[in-house]
Amino acid sequence: MAAVIDAVIFVLTPFHFLFLFIGVAGGIIVGALPGLTGSVGIILLLPFLFYVPPAVALIMLSGMFCGAIYGGSISAILISTPGTPSAAATVLDGYPLAQKGQAGKAIGVATIASTIGGIISVLCLIFIAPQLARFAVRFGPVEYFALMVFGLTVIASVSGASLIKGLLSGFFGLLIATIGMDPVMGYPRFHFGVTNLLLGFPMVSVLIGLFAVSQIFVELEGVGKPQKVFNQSMGRVLPTWKEFKGLLTVIVPSSLLGTFIGIIPGTGGAIASFMAYNEARRFSRHPEEFGTGSLAGIAAPEAANNGTTGGAMVPLLSLGIPGDVVTAVMLGALMVIGVRPGPLLFRQSPQIMNSLFVGLMFAQFLILGLGLLSVRIFPKVLKVPVRILFPIILALCFLGAFSLSNSIYDMLIAFLFGLVGYAMRKLGFGTAPVILGVILGPIAEQELGRALIMSHGNWGTLFQSPIAIFFYIISLFSVSYSLKSGLRKAKPRTTG
């Protein structure tokens, strides 16, 4: 109990709470702007996190994550354009309700559902993650290597439309990770005489380039094209008490569904929101209202996609395995600030974990307050011209890369990987698999080296642990499932 009180005091310290507030508010803005995602928001925060304690940086990143997932619903409701992929299902009923002059109520329901979904997911995180971490403490090099193999199979799940392109992107990430010093023997590899490459590519610059800079390059293609002007009437914001009680029967199950989906690596908020929407319509007494502005059609996907925030952090914090694209970027961000997710994190830094749990809970109430108080402001934010907004963000990206070590080299790497990421996006290759390869590849290589050194070069030791065999089996299931899904999408439809 004393540890919880200390964590509450830590988070509520004005300086620390300010960073949580900035994270949540910034996440809402980033999520609400079409084209920007939580990944971009987290990357924009990275250069500023070196100047705060790891616990403060962690709650700020988590606030950005939660705020961005919620923020995607704002543009989905107001302009029928989901700010994040997880808000795609919210468009189905959010925008029709806004067209009826009830945009305020639509945002109000989305805000309340998002808050409840987030609270439920945080409670599940608090109870599940430490138990999973206690079990994972027994892991040795063999088990960690098998776990990293399973983590790399997530590449197949975040590959996008083409499984082959996703696997090639992941392989490209693994190749990038081999540049620099061998983590086991200490030999320099693929540095081509460039001294800076002896340490490999700076991870923050790679993250900034692949995700933020490349996305801005894509968005800048639309500069000069005529923009649509949207005028929405806000009207009443809060649902009636009767409507709220009726929505609880949708929000609570959708939140639990979203949390469960979020725990499964490679899923994410988009899958959870559509599943929750489908189940809400199936069990509704008035399914015909869905698609015409149903409040339940807004509450279900919003509760589910915010439920995935806590769920996705269960494997991230306890095992070091990202649950979706945003947590993959967050994994890189945590390692950059000196926090390595995994079972030892709960044992070695319990104060950081307690502060994170408390910060996540306060983040949900910040979403509720900011969402309801800023309803009248949201339409104005969405009207900022992209020709002004995106160049400013691009400048911040390069400034952030430079500030890491006051080096032009870091800026050049960010620009280089921005071009690489832009080319990959235009050719249909995903950038998330690259990041997974860059982050998980060196860990897998290091643990493999340790396992072989301890067994005097006996490769059979990799298959002597029941836990390792379990991870190999579920890795095979993960890959086979992704292959089947990819083949099913690629199979041409036949007409009878």
TORMIMAR-831004 format. One line per field, with one value per residue (C-alpha): residue number from 0; x, y, z; residue in three letters. Coordinates in steps of 0.1 Angstrom, whole numbers. Example, Ala and Ser with C-alpha at 12.3 -4.5 7.8 and 13.67 -1.06 7.14 Angstrom:
2
num <- [0:1]
X <- [123:137]
Y <- [-45:-11]
Z <- [78:71]
residuo <- [ala:ser]
END
This chain:
496
num <- [0:1:2:3:4:5:6:7:8:9:10:11:12:13:14:15:16:17:18:19:20:21:22:23:24:25:26:27:28:29:30:31:32:33:34:35:36:37:38:39:40:41:42:43:44:45:46:47:48:49:50:51:52:53:54:55:56:57:58:59:60:61:62:63:64:65:66:67:68:69:70:71:72:73:74:75:76:77:78:79:80:81:82:83:84:85:86:87:88:89:90:91:92:93:94:95:96:97:98:99:100:101:102:103:104:105:106:107:108:109:110:111:112:113:114:115:116:117:118:119:120:121:122:123:124:125:126:127:128:129:130:131:132:133:134:135:136:137:138:139:140:141:142:143:144:145:146:147:148:149:150:151:152:153:154:155:156:157:158:159:160:161:162:163:164:165:166:167:168:169:170:171:172:173:174:175:176:177:178:179:180:181:182:183:184:185:186:187:188:189:190:191:192:193:194:195:196:197:198:199:200:201:202:203:204:205:206:207:208:209:210:211:212:213:214:215:216:217:218:219:220:221:222:223:224:225:226:227:228:229:230:231:232:233:234:235:236:237:238:239:240:241:242:243:244:245:246:247:248:249:250:251:252:253:254:255:256:257:258:259:260:261:262:263:264:265:266:267:268:269:270:271:272:273:274:275:276:277:278:279:280:281:282:283:284:285:286:287:288:289:290:291:292:293:294:295:296:297:298:299:300:301:302:303:304:305:306:307:308:309:310:311:312:313:314:315:316:317:318:319:320:321:322:323:324:325:326:327:328:329:330:331:332:333:334:335:336:337:338:339:340:341:342:343:344:345:346:347:348:349:350:351:352:353:354:355:356:357:358:359:360:361:362:363:364:365:366:367:368:369:370:371:372:373:374:375:376:377:378:379:380:381:382:383:384:385:386:387:388:389:390:391:392:393:394:395:396:397:398:399:400:401:402:403:404:405:406:407:408:409:410:411:412:413:414:415:416:417:418:419:420:421:422:423:424:425:426:427:428:429:430:431:432:433:434:435:436:437:438:439:440:441:442:443:444:445:446:447:448:449:450:451:452:453:454:455:456:457:458:459:460:461:462:463:464:465:466:467:468:469:470:471:472:473:474:475:476:477:478:479:480:481:482:483:484:485:486:487:488:489:490:491:492:493:494:495]
X <- [0:29:44:11:8:44:36:5:26:53:28:9:41:34:65:57:20:28:47:18:-6:16:17:-21:-29:-3:-15:-51:-39:-17:-44:-70:-49:-53:-20:-3:-5:6:39:47:38:60:89:85:87:120:145:129:128:166:162:137:139:129:97:85:95:76:43:46:50:21:0:8:-1:-35:-43:-35:-58:-87:-79:-84:-122:-124:-116:-136:-167:-163:-149:-154:-116:-102:-71:-57:-65:-81:-108:-120:-150:-161:-167:-196:-219:-200:-201:-238:-247:-226:-245:-277:-263:-252:-214:-211:-230:-210:-177:-191:-200:-167:-149:-168:-164:-127:-122:-140:-122:-89:-96:-106:-75:-52:-67:-61:-26:-20:-31:-19:16:33:21:34:67:71:69:93:120:129:140:176:194:177:142:149:162:130:109:127:120:83:86:100:70:49:65:41:12:21:31:0:-15:14:30:60:67:64:88:113:109:116:147:159:156:177:203:204:209:240:259:283:300:292:274:291:326:331:341:333:308:298:311:328:354:329:338:303:289:310:282:255:228:214:181:163:173:161:128:123:132:112:80:78:98:86:50:54:69:38:15:33:22:-12:-1:-18:-47:-82:-92:-127:-143:-163:-188:-202:-228:-218:-251:-255:-223:-232:-257:-287:-285:-308:-287:-255:-270:-279:-245:-227:-239:-220:-190:-179:-179:-162:-135:-128:-127:-104:-80:-79:-73:-46:-27:-23:8:2:-35:-41:-70:-84:-92:-106:-128:-144:-149:-165:-187:-198:-207:-225:-247:-253:-266:-284:-322:-321:-294:-311:-299:-263:-248:-273:-258:-263:-247:-238:-221:-198:-193:-184:-154:-141:-142:-125:-97:-88:-90:-62:-38:-35:-37:-9:14:10:34:54:63:64:81:95:72:53:16:11:29:27:40:68:79:74:97:124:117:120:153:166:158:175:144:145:110:110:104:134:119:93:120:147:125:92:89:90:62:41:44:35:3:-8:1:-19:-49:-46:-42:-77:-92:-72:-87:-122:-116:-97:-121:-153:-138:-123:-153:-157:-120:-116:-132:-107:-77:-88:-89:-51:-38:-15:9:16:13:35:66:66:65:92:115:108:118:152:157:149:175:201:195:204:242:243:254:246:253:221:201:215:206:170:168:183:158:130:138:140:107:90:102:90:55:52:61:38:64:56:79:68:85:118:116:109:139:161:150:145:173:203:186:180:216:230:209:219:255:252:234:260:289:273:267:302:287:260:231:209:206:182:156:161:139:101:95:116:98:65:76:88:55:34:59:51:13:17:36:13:-18:-3:6:-29:-44:-20:-28:-66:-62:-41:-65:-85:-123:-142:-177:-201]
Y <- [0:23:17:27:59:68:63:85:112:108:112:141:161:192:188:151:156:183:158:133:161:171:134:130:163:159:124:136:162:138:112:136:148:125:112:113:84:75:62:97:113:90:96:134:131:110:138:155:124:123:152:136:105:72:69:103:95:62:78:105:80:60:92:99:63:64:99:91:61:82:112:91:91:129:132:100:116:152:146:108:103:82:98:64:29:18:45:31:14:46:63:39:55:85:105:97:110:141:147:148:178:157:157:168:138:115:128:127:90:82:100:82:48:54:63:33:10:25:21:-16:-23:-7:-28:-59:-48:-43:-78:-98:-83:-89:-125:-131:-114:-136:-167:-152:-145:-182:-176:-181:-174:-204:-192:-156:-166:-186:-157:-133:-159:-156:-118:-118:-138:-107:-93:-115:-101:-64:-69:-52:-63:-83:-110:-113:-76:-76:-105:-87:-56:-75:-91:-56:-46:-76:-66:-31:-46:-64:-32:-23:-44:-80:-82:-115:-115:-77:-78:-48:-57:-39:-5:1:23:48:53:63:30:10:16:9:33:54:39:72:86:54:56:92:86:55:66:104:118:93:99:136:131:112:138:167:152:165:202:224:202:217:209:200:224:208:227:206:216:204:204:184:167:143:114:112:90:65:64:60:31:14:19:3:-32:-25:-6:-32:-63:-43:-31:-67:-79:-51:-59:-96:-88:-63:-90:-111:-98:-86:-77:-41:-17:-19:-56:-51:-22:-40:-72:-52:-33:-66:-82:-51:-51:-89:-87:-54:-52:-27:-39:-19:14:5:25:54:71:45:55:18:18:45:32:-4:3:32:10:-18:2:20:-14:-26:1:-17:-51:-44:-33:-67:-86:-54:-49:-85:-102:-73:-83:-55:-61:-38:-11:16:-6:-17:20:23:-6:12:44:26:10:44:60:30:10:-26:-42:-77:-98:-83:-48:-56:-69:-43:-12:-17:20:27:1:14:50:37:20:51:73:52:54:92:94:79:107:133:119:123:159:171:153:168:203:206:196:231:234:201:215:244:221:200:232:239:239:210:233:249:219:193:214:224:187:179:206:192:158:170:192:162:140:167:172:136:142:177:159:166:129:120:144:128:93:105:120:89:66:91:86:48:48:70:46:16:32:40:5:-11:-22:-18:1:-16:-49:-30:-17:-51:-65:-37:-40:-77:-89:-79:-93:-126:-127:-118:-145:-171:-163:-166:-200:-214:-202:-218:-251:-250:-247:-274:-262:-290:-269:-246:-275:-289:-264:-271:-233:-228:-256:-240:-207:-225:-242:-210:-193:-220:-215:-177:-180:-206:-186:-155:-176:-189:-154:-141:-169:-164:-127:-134:-161:-146:-146:-169:-163:-192]
Z <- [0:8:-26:-43:-22:-31:-68:-65:-49:-75:-104:-88:-83:-104:-126:-133:-138:-163:-185:-182:-192:-222:-233:-232:-247:-274:-281:-286:-310:-329:-331:-343:-372:-402:-414:-380:-356:-321:-335:-349:-316:-296:-319:-316:-278:-279:-279:-249:-228:-222:-198:-174:-151:-168:-148:-160:-195:-193:-181:-207:-235:-221:-220:-256:-265:-248:-260:-296:-297:-283:-306:-337:-330:-332:-369:-375:-361:-375:-410:-416:-416:-388:-373:-365:-379:-347:-352:-385:-371:-352:-386:-393:-367:-355:-387:-395:-360:-366:-398:-378:-358:-328:-332:-296:-283:-306:-292:-256:-260:-276:-247:-220:-237:-242:-206:-193:-217:-207:-170:-174:-195:-169:-141:-162:-169:-132:-123:-153:-162:-128:-127:-162:-153:-123:-145:-171:-144:-148:-184:-194:-227:-244:-233:-242:-277:-283:-270:-295:-323:-314:-313:-348:-360:-352:-383:-403:-384:-390:-427:-441:-474:-486:-464:-487:-486:-448:-445:-468:-447:-415:-431:-441:-405:-394:-419:-405:-370:-381:-388:-360:-334:-329:-295:-285:-300:-304:-341:-363:-391:-423:-412:-446:-430:-416:-379:-370:-382:-357:-332:-358:-369:-340:-332:-325:-359:-376:-358:-367:-403:-410:-392:-389:-418:-443:-432:-436:-471:-480:-466:-483:-517:-510:-505:-530:-535:-526:-490:-479:-454:-427:-405:-377:-351:-317:-298:-266:-254:-226:-231:-209:-178:-194:-225:-204:-184:-216:-231:-201:-213:-245:-231:-204:-227:-255:-231:-219:-255:-265:-236:-245:-282:-272:-252:-284:-303:-338:-334:-324:-320:-356:-352:-317:-327:-356:-336:-308:-333:-349:-315:-303:-334:-331:-296:-300:-297:-326:-350:-378:-361:-366:-395:-391:-360:-331:-298:-292:-326:-313:-278:-287:-310:-288:-256:-275:-291:-259:-241:-263:-248:-215:-231:-256:-228:-210:-234:-239:-202:-190:-220:-241:-271:-288:-292:-322:-344:-317:-290:-313:-316:-278:-273:-292:-272:-239:-248:-259:-225:-207:-198:-211:-209:-196:-165:-146:-150:-123:-99:-105:-109:-90:-84:-121:-127:-99:-113:-147:-134:-115:-144:-169:-146:-143:-181:-186:-164:-183:-215:-200:-189:-219:-243:-228:-222:-257:-278:-291:-300:-320:-353:-352:-348:-378:-400:-396:-432:-439:-458:-424:-401:-418:-425:-388:-378:-403:-388:-353:-365:-377:-346:-324:-343:-340:-303:-295:-297:-314:-345:-382:-387:-368:-389:-421:-409:-401:-436:-452:-435:-442:-479:-474:-455:-482:-509:-489:-484:-521:-531:-505:-480:-443:-420:-387:-396:-401:-366:-352:-370:-358:-321:-316:-339:-318:-286:-303:-316:-281:-263:-290:-285:-247:-250:-273:-251:-220:-239:-255:-290:-287:-309:-293:-262:-280:-279:-244:-226:-225:-223:-254:-273:-263:-279:-310:-314:-311:-334:-360:-354:-358:-391:-405:-396:-413:-443:-446:-442:-469:-493:-487:-495:-526:-540:-569:-564:-588:-600:-605]
residuo <- [met:ala:ala:val:ile:asp:ala:val:ile:phe:val:leu:thr:pro:phe:his:phe:leu:phe:leu:phe:ile:gly:val:ala:gly:gly:ile:ile:val:gly:ala:leu:pro:gly:leu:thr:gly:ser:val:gly:ile:ile:leu:leu:leu:pro:phe:leu:phe:tyr:val:pro:pro:ala:val:ala:leu:ile:met:leu:ser:gly:met:phe:cys:gly:ala:ile:tyr:gly:gly:ser:ile:ser:ala:ile:leu:ile:ser:thr:pro:gly:thr:pro:ser:ala:ala:ala:thr:val:leu:asp:gly:tyr:pro:leu:ala:gln:lys:gly:gln:ala:gly:lys:ala:ile:gly:val:ala:thr:ile:ala:ser:thr:ile:gly:gly:ile:ile:ser:val:leu:cys:leu:ile:phe:ile:ala:pro:gln:leu:ala:arg:phe:ala:val:arg:phe:gly:pro:val:glu:tyr:phe:ala:leu:met:val:phe:gly:leu:thr:val:ile:ala:ser:val:ser:gly:ala:ser:leu:ile:lys:gly:leu:leu:ser:gly:phe:phe:gly:leu:leu:ile:ala:thr:ile:gly:met:asp:pro:val:met:gly:tyr:pro:arg:phe:his:phe:gly:val:thr:asn:leu:leu:leu:gly:phe:pro:met:val:ser:val:leu:ile:gly:leu:phe:ala:val:ser:gln:ile:phe:val:glu:leu:glu:gly:val:gly:lys:pro:gln:lys:val:phe:asn:gln:ser:met:gly:arg:val:leu:pro:thr:trp:lys:glu:phe:lys:gly:leu:leu:thr:val:ile:val:pro:ser:ser:leu:leu:gly:thr:phe:ile:gly:ile:ile:pro:gly:thr:gly:gly:ala:ile:ala:ser:phe:met:ala:tyr:asn:glu:ala:arg:arg:phe:ser:arg:his:pro:glu:glu:phe:gly:thr:gly:ser:leu:ala:gly:ile:ala:ala:pro:glu:ala:ala:asn:asn:gly:thr:thr:gly:gly:ala:met:val:pro:leu:leu:ser:leu:gly:ile:pro:gly:asp:val:val:thr:ala:val:met:leu:gly:ala:leu:met:val:ile:gly:val:arg:pro:gly:pro:leu:leu:phe:arg:gln:ser:pro:gln:ile:met:asn:ser:leu:phe:val:gly:leu:met:phe:ala:gln:phe:leu:ile:leu:gly:leu:gly:leu:leu:ser:val:arg:ile:phe:pro:lys:val:leu:lys:val:pro:val:arg:ile:leu:phe:pro:ile:ile:leu:ala:leu:cys:phe:leu:gly:ala:phe:ser:leu:ser:asn:ser:ile:tyr:asp:met:leu:ile:ala:phe:leu:phe:gly:leu:val:gly:tyr:ala:met:arg:lys:leu:gly:phe:gly:thr:ala:pro:val:ile:leu:gly:val:ile:leu:gly:pro:ile:ala:glu:gln:glu:leu:gly:arg:ala:leu:ile:met:ser:his:gly:asn:trp:gly:thr:leu:phe:gln:ser:pro:ile:ala:ile:phe:phe:tyr:ile:ile:ser:leu:phe:ser:val:ser:tyr:ser:leu:lys:ser:gly:leu:arg:lys:ala:lys:pro:arg:thr:thr:gly]
END
